Amino acid sequence: MAFLIRSRKIDLILLARDLDESPDPSMSKIVLRDLITSSKYYKEEDSKELLEVITAERLETEQQQKLEQEQLSIEKLRLELELSRNVN
């Protein structure tokens, strides 16, 4: 169960929802852990694997957003450079 406390709060909220619970974003990680472990659908190994998937998906989404932001920054610089060349 220690894997639950080491996880991010948002991941615990998503895990609780996947276990058909109704977590509140204001809940602490301890309360979320208790909510998850008291779920009738909770099985430690299954929950651990599901949490790994949830975490991996979040990290992938964050990585994709970072990449998109970098691409936007590059495009902005490219346009600024083009504009400065046209002005001169």
Contacts in CASP RR format, 6 or more apart in sequence:
PFRMAT RR
TARGET T0000
AUTHOR 0000-0000-0000
METHOD contacts of the structure
MODEL  1
MAFLIRSRKIDLILLARDLDESPDPSMSKIVLRDLITSSKYYKEEDSKEL
LEVITAERLETEQQQKLEQEQLSIEKLRLELELSRNVN
1 33 0 8 1.000
1 37 0 8 1.000
1 44 0 8 1.000
3 48 0 8 1.000
3 51 0 8 1.000
4 12 0 8 1.000
4 29 0 8 1.000
4 32 0 8 1.000
4 33 0 8 1.000
4 36 0 8 1.000
4 37 0 8 1.000
4 47 0 8 1.000
4 51 0 8 1.000
5 29 0 8 1.000
5 30 0 8 1.000
5 33 0 8 1.000
7 15 0 8 1.000
7 29 0 8 1.000
7 51 0 8 1.000
7 55 0 8 1.000
8 55 0 8 1.000
8 58 0 8 1.000
9 29 0 8 1.000
9 32 0 8 1.000
10 58 0 8 1.000
11 51 0 8 1.000
11 54 0 8 1.000
11 55 0 8 1.000
11 58 0 8 1.000
12 23 0 8 1.000
12 29 0 8 1.000
12 32 0 8 1.000
12 33 0 8 1.000
12 36 0 8 1.000
12 51 0 8 1.000
13 23 0 8 1.000
13 25 0 8 1.000
13 27 0 8 1.000
13 32 0 8 1.000
14 54 0 8 1.000
15 36 0 8 1.000
15 47 0 8 1.000
15 50 0 8 1.000
15 51 0 8 1.000
15 54 0 8 1.000
16 22 0 8 1.000
16 23 0 8 1.000
16 32 0 8 1.000
16 35 0 8 1.000
16 36 0 8 1.000
16 39 0 8 1.000
17 23 0 8 1.000
18 50 0 8 1.000
18 54 0 8 1.000
19 36 0 8 1.000
19 39 0 8 1.000
19 41 0 8 1.000
19 42 0 8 1.000
19 47 0 8 1.000
20 39 0 8 1.000
20 41 0 8 1.000
21 35 0 8 1.000
21 36 0 8 1.000
21 39 0 8 1.000
23 32 0 8 1.000
23 35 0 8 1.000
27 35 0 8 1.000
36 42 0 8 1.000
36 47 0 8 1.000
END
